[in-house]
């Protein structure tokens, strides 16, 4: 068995952990798109006014941001595996409250609980997966594979939106019952799996041989860490932060307002949601390929290619933004470009560049800041994507994506110059592989 076959075998062995963590990504995108797709149904069923609809929608985004910033930090303090195992039980409670909501306050409380749990789960799940991964190649593939589940969550939500578009409030309740059921499955799987417990134990032992703590309770000052003697971590953090703030601003705008843009361009609600299903099929397919690309030797080339496709996609909408089919072309190209140079790349960068003791905290901070920015921008987005303004807005986004591309190139440069935390762990893994091959 050669080294390539050894790495493939390691990925197959650890794949179930990525799937269990990936369900958390599915639930994260599911609650965002699921609420946005059913909010008008909730409005009619619970007799909500426009102000209450806005508060519920904004509360979800801010709750996700809160969970990302503080949940990751709490997990780094009390135990990442503990939070990994139990956070989806809290998500399920929130989703069930939503499903059985009889009034505005019940729905708001359920949305906030679910949002906090969702925001907490993503950085913690990725930190646990990267902690348990035996080397950097397996880590990159496992972490990037969770993006497939994020896309599947969006796809499922669009399908549900298509189905419940002609149903009353019970259709929205069904959507949240589905989310609650998936959360319960993830909770049971994570807490009862003997295989996962073995992975956690093996990783702790492996990291201890390298002089680094595992998943045990550890208190680390993120500020002191970033501004300490090893300045490359600050460079990594700033590069990833700028990249993700810029890229996710566009991604969140399309995620929340894609259907709105199609409808404003004179598409029917059914056609708009149907086009959403199509573009997300493209996104799922690209996520499958991205798993290989972001962990391969030509990451920089793929990143630049994806970023250029993103700018081309937005330029098409900027030039012909008032026409449904040109918007569709732009959104589809953006799904391709974003699959290559988007969320999957961001997840891998954050997990391979920082020690395990601060991964959840750092990714939580970046996620949270991004969500806060997206929530603020969402307040004015409907006005900015109206037919008479969409072209100017999209030219602005061309510049924003250019900024994300420059930040990403800097990140690749800094990794090449300083190396990564994952590369350090690989040195021990390679020795073990060599011993296994020689044996």
Beta strands, then each sheet from edge to edge (+ up, - down):
end
